[in-house]
Amino acid sequence: MNTIKTAVAIALVAGTTSAMAATAVETTPAAKVAAAKAQVKTDAAKTATAVKTTAVATQAKTAAVAKTAAHTTVAAKDAVVAKAADAKQATVAKTVQAKDAAAHKTVAAKDVVVAKAADAKQATVAKTVQAKDAAAHKTVAAKDAIVTKTAQAKKTAVAKTTQAKDVTVEKTVAAKDAVVEKAVEVKDATVTTTTEAKDATVEKATEVKQAVAEKADAVKTEVKAEKKSFFSWFKKSAA
C-alpha cells in the first residue's frame, strides 16, 4: 500500500515537472527548451531511480515485515503451543489426580465392602457352625437316647427271653426226667424180665450142654472103641 502511494506521488511530481517544462517551452527560446528537456530527462531518470530504490526498499521492508510477522507468528504459535501443552499437562495432572483420588476412594470403598463382606461371612460361618454344632449335639443326644432305649428294650427282651427259655428248659427237663424215669422203670422191668429169661435160658442151655457133653463123651468113647477094634482087626489081617 505504501509502495503504491509512493509511486503515485512520484508520478504526480513527474507530471507537474513536465507541465512546467511545456510552459517554459512556450515562453522561452530554444536553448531554454533544450535545457528544460535535459532537466526533464534528468528528473525522469532520478524519478525512475527513486521509484526503483523506493520499490526495493519497500520490498526489503515488506520482506522484513513479513519475516518479523512470521517470527512473531511462530513465536505466538510456539507460545500458544506451549500454553496449550502447559494447559494439557495441567489438565492431565488434574485428571490423573482426580483419577487417583477416585481410585483411592474406590479402593477404600471396596476395602470397606470387602471388610463388611468378610465380617458378614465370618458371622454367617460362626452362626452356621453354631447351628451345626447344636444340630450335631441334638443328633448325638437323640442317638444316645435311642441307643439307651434300644439297650433297655434289648435287656428287657433278653430277660423275658431268658425267663421264657428257663421255663421252657425247666419244663423240658421235667418232661425229660419223667421220660427218663419212666424209661428207667421200663428198662428195669425189661432188664428183670430179660434177666429172668436169660437165667432160664442159661440154665436150660447148661442142661442141654451137659447132655450134649455126656452124649459126646459117649460117642467119643464108642468111636475110640471102634477105632481100637478096627486097628486090631487090621493088624490081625496084615499078619
Order of alpha helices (4+ residues) and beta strands (2+ residues): alpha-alpha
